[in-house]
């Protein structure tokens, strides 16, 4: 079991050098929305995820379990998904250089270590049909303190952490016209 501590942002502009970053091709469907139970194919890796509900009003800090699946199990379960199947390309981008104040990093060794090891990164999701044109960025943190201290990248727009209309599980239930 882990706790997912992440912030989510809309994006005002894409990084100009986007094609130089590694990416994953993701397809996922939801078997249940509340709590979220999803099956996901990320490149050629398959798994099922349970995400609990955040106990914080800001939407940060959700219980998360990941269970491995094989391709056949994934194929069987994705057929049972409710609503929209979500497809996206996820770029893994190094965290912005001004992400944390030096004073915060000197007082928070865990965050400083995670930062130096490249464990804190921006995950930029560019959605395919039926959500083509939707772009979201997420940053996962080692602690709630790090999430609170984070200075968003200049190319981010609005902080939408905790706004359910930006959650993939709610998108799976969206009516597509």
C-alpha positions in Angstrom: 0.0 0.0 0.0 1.1 3.5 -0.7 -0.1 7.0 -0.4 -0.3 9.0 -3.5 0.5 12.6 -2.9 0.1 14.5 -6.1 -0.9 17.9 -7.5 -2.6 18.3 -10.9 -2.5 21.3 -13.2 -4.0 22.5 -16.5 -1.4 23.6 -19.0 -1.1 26.9 -20.8 1.6 25.9 -23.2 3.5 22.7 -24.0 7.3 22.6 -23.5 9.0 23.5 -26.7 11.3 20.5 -26.6 8.6 17.9 -25.8 9.8 15.3 -28.3 13.1 14.8 -26.4 11.4 13.4 -23.3 10.5 9.7 -22.8 6.8 8.9 -22.9 4.4 6.0 -22.2 1.3 5.1 -24.1 -1.5 4.5 -21.6 -5.0 2.9 -22.0 -7.2 2.6 -19.0 -10.8 1.8 -18.0 -12.7 2.0 -14.7 -14.5 -0.9 -13.2 -15.7 1.4 -10.4 -15.4 5.2 -9.8 -15.9 5.7 -6.1 -13.5 4.3 -4.9 -11.6 4.2 -8.2 -10.8 0.7 -9.4 -9.1 0.8 -12.8 -7.3 -1.5 -15.2 -4.4 0.0 -17.1 -2.0 -0.9 -19.9 1.1 1.2 -19.8 3.1 0.3 -22.9 3.3 -3.5 -22.4 2.8 -3.5 -18.6 -0.7 -4.3 -17.2 -2.1 -3.7 -13.8 -5.2 -3.0 -11.7 -5.2 0.0 -9.3 -7.4 0.7 -6.3 -7.4 4.4 -5.3 -9.1 5.4 -2.1 -10.7 8.8 -1.4 -8.5 11.6 -0.1 -9.2 12.4 3.6 -7.9 16.0 3.0 -10.1 18.7 1.6 -7.4 19.7 -0.9 -7.6 16.2 -2.6 -4.0 15.3 -1.7 -3.0 12.0 -0.1 -5.0 9.0 -1.4 -4.4 5.4 -0.6 -3.3 3.5 -3.6 -2.7 -0.2 -4.3 -1.3 -1.6 -7.6 -1.7 -5.2 -8.6 0.1 -6.7 -11.6 -2.0 -8.3 -14.4 -1.1 -10.3 -17.5 -2.2 -9.2 -20.9 -5.1 -11.7 -21.1 -6.5 -10.6 -17.7 -6.2 -7.0 -18.8 -8.0 -7.7 -22.1 -10.8 -9.5 -20.2 -11.2 -6.8 -17.6 -11.0 -3.8 -20.0 -14.1 -5.2 -21.7 -16.0 -4.8 -18.4 -15.0 -1.2 -17.9 -17.8 1.3 -17.5 -18.0 4.4 -19.6 -15.2 5.8 -21.7 -11.9 4.1 -22.2 -9.1 6.7 -21.6 -6.1 6.8 -23.9 -3.2 9.2 -23.4 0.4 9.7 -24.1 2.3 10.5 -20.8 5.6 12.4 -21.1 8.0 12.2 -18.2 9.6 15.6 -17.8 12.2 16.6 -15.2 10.9 18.9 -12.5 11.3 22.6 -13.0 14.5 24.0 -11.6 12.7 26.5 -9.4 10.3 23.9 -7.9 11.5 24.3 -4.3 13.1 27.1 -2.3 16.7 26.3 -1.2 15.6 26.9 2.4 12.9 24.2 2.1 15.3 21.7 0.6 17.9 22.3 3.4 15.2 21.6 6.0 13.7 18.6 4.2 16.3 16.0 3.4 13.8 13.5 2.1 12.6 15.9 -0.6 16.1 17.0 -1.4 17.2 13.4 -1.9 14.2 12.5 -4.1 14.9 15.6 -6.2 18.6 14.8 -6.6 17.7 11.2 -7.6 15.2 12.4 -10.2 12.3 10.8 -8.3 10.1 14.0 -8.6 9.1 14.6 -12.1 6.3 16.2 -14.1 4.0 13.7 -15.9 2.4 15.5 -18.8 -0.8 13.7 -20.1 -1.9 14.4 -23.6 -5.2 12.7 -24.2 -6.4 11.0 -27.3 -10.1 10.7 -28.5 -12.6 11.0 -27.1 -10.8 13.6 -25.0 -8.4 14.9 -27.7 -7.2 18.4 -26.8 -7.3 17.9 -23.1 -3.8 18.2 -21.5 -3.0 17.8 -17.8 0.2 17.8 -15.8 0.7 15.9 -12.5 3.6 16.0 -10.0 3.9 13.3 -7.4 5.6 14.2 -4.1 7.3 12.3 -1.2 5.3 14.3 1.4 2.4 16.6 1.8 4.9 19.3 3.0 6.8 19.0 -0.4 3.5 19.3 -2.2 2.6 22.4 -0.3 6.1 23.9 -0.9 6.1 23.3 -4.6 6.4 26.2 -7.0 4.6 25.2 -10.3 6.4 25.2 -13.6 6.0 28.4 -15.6 4.1 26.6 -18.4 1.4 25.3 -15.9 -1.9 27.2 -15.7 -4.4 26.4 -13.0 -3.9 24.1 -10.0 -6.9 21.7 -10.3 -5.8 19.3 -7.5 -8.9 17.9 -5.9 -11.2 19.2 -8.7 -13.1 16.0 -9.6 -13.9 17.1 -13.1 -10.2 16.7 -13.9 -9.9 13.2 -12.5 -9.6 10.4 -15.0 -12.3 8.4 -13.2 -14.8 11.2 -13.6 -13.8 11.6 -17.2 -14.6 7.9 -17.8 -18.2 8.8 -16.9 -18.4 12.0 -19.0 -21.0 12.1 -21.7 -19.4 12.5 -25.1 -21.4 14.5 -27.6 
